[in-house]
């Protein structure tokens, strides 16, 4: 029986999406603003959910604190 290839899903550049939407390009929590250092956080922690409402720009420290539930999603929103 021949192998059936699974369809290749197109990768979404969620960083590009987030920075295009949030023009100010600063951490949504602390205001840090060096673009090259900033990260894009998925608020629901699901990397497959790239809806703009699920993306937020955070500095690495705030991103980690959000991932550890030290900063709530509600506070960031």
N, CA, C and O of each residue as an XYZ file, in Angstrom:
308
protein
N       0.851     -1.177      0.000
C       0.000      0.000      0.000
C       0.902      1.247      0.000
O       1.825      1.324      0.811
N       0.661      2.216     -0.881
C       1.505      3.417     -0.938
C       1.247      4.328      0.253
O       0.135      4.409      0.775
N       2.317      5.015      0.667
C       2.178      5.972      1.766
C       1.425      7.204      1.281
O       1.615      7.677      0.160
N       0.586      7.696      2.140
C      -0.161      8.911      1.839
C       0.497     10.041      2.606
O       0.620      9.995      3.830
N       0.914     11.047      1.871
C       1.546     12.196      2.519
C       0.472     13.066      3.159
O      -0.583     13.327      2.580
N       0.779     13.501      4.367
C      -0.152     14.414      5.019
C       0.063     15.808      4.441
O       1.184     16.170      4.083
N      -0.993     16.575      4.353
C      -0.836     17.925      3.805
C       0.075     18.748      4.714
O      -0.028     18.689      5.939
N       0.954     19.502      4.100
C       1.868     20.347      4.858
C       1.144     21.639      5.183
O       0.676     22.347      4.291
N       1.059     21.934      6.457
C       0.395     23.164      6.845
C       1.387     24.320      6.730
O       2.562     24.184      7.071
N       0.909     25.419      6.262
C       1.742     26.600      6.085
C       2.013     27.224      7.450
O       1.095     27.470      8.232
N       3.287     27.474      7.717
C       3.647     28.117      8.977
C       3.231     29.579      8.949
O       3.397     30.273      7.946
N       2.698     30.019     10.048
C       2.275     31.406     10.167
C       3.356     32.172     10.911
O       3.801     31.742     11.975
N       3.777     33.291     10.367
C       4.761     34.131     11.042
C       4.004     35.030     12.020
O       3.672     36.175     11.713
N       3.740     34.472     13.216
C       2.934     35.213     14.188
C       3.669     36.438     14.722
O       3.022     37.394     15.150
N       4.993     36.438     14.712
C       5.758     37.619     15.133
C       5.473     38.776     14.179
O       5.215     39.902     14.606
N       5.523     38.481     12.889
C       5.241     39.507     11.878
C       3.809     40.018     12.018
O       3.566     41.221     11.931
N       2.863     39.108     12.234
C       1.461     39.491     12.427
C       1.294     40.431     13.616
O       0.644     41.472     13.513
N       1.885     40.054     14.739
C       1.731     40.839     15.969
C       2.355     42.223     15.834
O       1.744     43.218     16.222
N       3.565     42.293     15.287
C       4.220     43.599     15.151
C       3.533     44.478     14.120
O       3.576     45.702     14.237
N       2.899     43.885     13.112
C       2.145     44.674     12.141
C       0.884     45.252     12.782
O       0.468     46.364     12.458
N       0.282     44.491     13.689
C      -0.954     44.934     14.341
C      -0.674     45.930     15.472
O      -1.327     46.968     15.569
N       0.297     45.603     16.318
C       0.631     46.465     17.462
C       1.797     47.365     17.069
O       2.953     47.061     17.362
N       1.488     48.450     16.418
C       2.488     49.339     15.825
C       3.469     49.928     16.839
O       4.615     50.205     16.486
N       3.045     50.126     18.096
C       3.926     50.752     19.080
C       5.130     49.875     19.415
O       6.177     50.397     19.797
N       5.007     48.573     19.283
C       6.127     47.658     19.460
C       6.798     47.715     20.819
O       8.025     47.752     20.917
N       5.983     47.722     21.871
C       6.523     47.709     23.241
C       5.864     46.580     24.036
O       4.805     46.078     23.660
N       6.500     46.196     25.128
C       5.926     45.174     26.001
C       4.583     45.672     26.531
O       4.490     46.774     27.071
N       3.561     44.866     26.374
C       2.210     45.243     26.798
C       2.102     45.374     28.308
O       1.162     45.996     28.804
N       3.040     44.802     29.046
C       2.957     44.850     30.503
C       3.855     45.928     31.097
O       3.391     46.752     31.884
N       5.142     45.933     30.729
C       6.083     46.844     31.393
C       6.536     48.017     30.532
O       7.122     48.969     31.047
N       6.274     47.960     29.228
C       6.634     49.065     28.352
C       8.033     49.007     27.759
O       8.444     49.936     27.064
N       8.769     47.938     28.018
C      10.102     47.772     27.435
C       9.986     47.839     25.925
O       9.036     47.293     25.365
N      10.934     48.501     25.238
C      10.714     48.743     23.825
C      11.826     48.451     22.850
O      11.857     49.070     21.786
N      12.735     47.555     23.140
C      13.743     47.200     22.147
C      13.185     46.056     21.299
O      13.130     44.905     21.730
N      12.781     46.405     20.096
C      12.058     45.488     19.209
C      12.765     44.146     19.016
O      12.117     43.099     19.002
N      14.081     44.175     18.867
C      14.837     42.954     18.607
C      14.796     41.979     19.784
O      15.041     40.787     19.604
N      14.494     42.465     20.972
C      14.462     41.636     22.183
C      13.052     41.155     22.487
O      12.879     40.128     23.143
N      12.049     41.878     22.022
C      10.663     41.561     22.347
C      10.220     40.229     21.748
O      10.733     39.790     20.718
N       9.262     39.603     22.413
C       8.724     38.308     22.001
C       7.226     38.425     21.806
O       6.595     39.371     22.277
N       6.671     37.461     21.113
C       5.218     37.405     20.929
C       4.694     36.253     21.769
O       5.153     35.118     21.648
N       3.739     36.558     22.610
C       3.144     35.582     23.523
C       1.769     35.168     23.002
O       0.984     36.004     22.552
N       1.493     33.875     23.069
C       0.150     33.360     22.794
C      -0.581     33.337     24.138
O      -0.223     32.571     25.032
N      -1.585     34.163     24.272
C      -2.265     34.309     25.560
C      -2.867     33.011     26.073
O      -2.898     32.780     27.282
N      -3.345     32.161     25.172
C      -3.936     30.896     25.606
C      -2.907     29.759     25.640
O      -3.255     28.604     25.887
N      -1.634     30.101     25.389
C      -0.522     29.135     25.400
C      -0.644     28.068     24.315
O      -0.003     27.021     24.408
N      -1.453     28.316     23.294
C      -1.623     27.391     22.179
C      -0.956     27.995     20.949
O      -1.509     28.902     20.327
N       0.229     27.498     20.592
C       0.973     28.063     19.466
C       0.252     27.918     18.137
O       0.615     28.581     17.166
N      -0.754     27.070     18.075
C      -1.507     26.913     16.833
C      -2.592     27.982     16.674
O      -3.140     28.148     15.584
N      -2.904     28.701     17.744
C      -3.923     29.748     17.706
C      -3.229     31.085     17.445
O      -2.774     31.753     18.374
N      -3.157     31.467     16.163
C      -2.472     32.698     15.792
C      -3.425     33.847     15.493
O      -3.088     34.762     14.743
N      -4.612     33.795     16.082
C      -5.550     34.913     15.950
C      -4.919     36.133     16.630
O      -4.303     36.009     17.688
N      -5.074     37.286     16.029
C      -4.453     38.498     16.578
C      -4.927     38.776     18.005
O      -4.195     39.373     18.795
N      -6.138     38.349     18.337
C      -6.650     38.540     19.694
C      -5.948     37.632     20.701
O      -6.079     37.827     21.909
N      -5.213     36.652     20.213
C      -4.482     35.731     21.083
C      -2.991     36.083     21.173
O      -2.248     35.457     21.929
N      -2.565     37.070     20.410
C      -1.158     37.444     20.384
C      -0.934     38.759     21.108
O      -1.734     39.689     21.006
N       0.165     38.819     21.838
C       0.542     40.056     22.518
C       2.062     40.141     22.548
O       2.750     39.124     22.632
N       2.573     41.348     22.480
C       4.014     41.563     22.524
C       4.436     41.750     23.975
O       3.885     42.580     24.697
N       5.427     40.959     24.388
C       5.967     41.035     25.745
C       7.485     40.982     25.703
O       8.069     40.430     24.770
N       8.121     41.556     26.713
C       9.557     41.387     26.857
C       9.798     39.965     27.376
O       8.867     39.340     27.882
N      11.015     39.445     27.264
C      11.266     38.069     27.713
C      10.904     37.825     29.182
O      10.400     36.755     29.523
N      11.152     38.794     30.039
C      10.850     38.622     31.465
C       9.347     38.523     31.698
O       8.883     37.625     32.400
N       8.592     39.435     31.116
C       7.134     39.402     31.286
C       6.524     38.176     30.620
O       5.555     37.613     31.128
N       7.084     37.757     29.487
C       6.595     36.550     28.813
C       6.755     35.350     29.735
O       5.831     34.551     29.889
N       7.910     35.225     30.337
C       8.167     34.102     31.255
C       7.243     34.179     32.466
O       6.707     33.161     32.903
N       7.056     35.374     33.007
C       6.177     35.518     34.176
C       4.732     35.161     33.807
O       4.012     34.588     34.625
N       4.307     35.491     32.595
C       2.964     35.097     32.150
C       2.871     33.577     32.044
O       1.890     32.975     32.481
N       3.901     32.963     31.458
C       3.910     31.501     31.326
C       3.862     30.800     32.683
O       3.328     29.696     32.792
N       4.413     31.434     33.714
C       4.416     30.866     35.074
C       3.205     31.313     35.900
O       3.123     31.025     37.094
N       2.271     32.015     35.258
C       1.062     32.548     35.917
C       1.381     33.557     37.013
O       0.606     33.711     37.957
N       2.503     34.239     36.897
C       2.820     35.328     37.826
C       2.196     36.640     37.362
O       1.974     37.552     38.159
N       1.920     36.723     36.075
C       1.156     37.829     35.487
C      -0.035     37.183     34.795
O       0.134     36.325     33.928
N      -1.225     37.591     35.174
C      -2.420     36.960     34.610
C      -2.694     37.461     33.195
O      -2.276     38.555     32.817
N      -3.389     36.659     32.439
C      -3.806     37.037     31.092
C      -4.709     38.257     31.161
O      -4.597     39.157     30.328
N      -5.596     38.299     32.134
C      -6.503     39.441     32.289
C      -5.739     40.745     32.502
O      -6.134     41.789     31.984
N      -4.658     40.689     33.256
C      -3.844     41.887     33.497
C      -3.193     42.349     32.206
O      -3.143     43.551     31.944
N      -2.700     41.441     31.404
C      -2.053     41.797     30.146
C      -3.057     42.385     29.164
O      -2.756     43.350     28.462
N      -4.241     41.804     29.117
C      -5.277     42.317     28.192
C      -5.697     43.697     28.613
O      -6.555     44.304     27.972
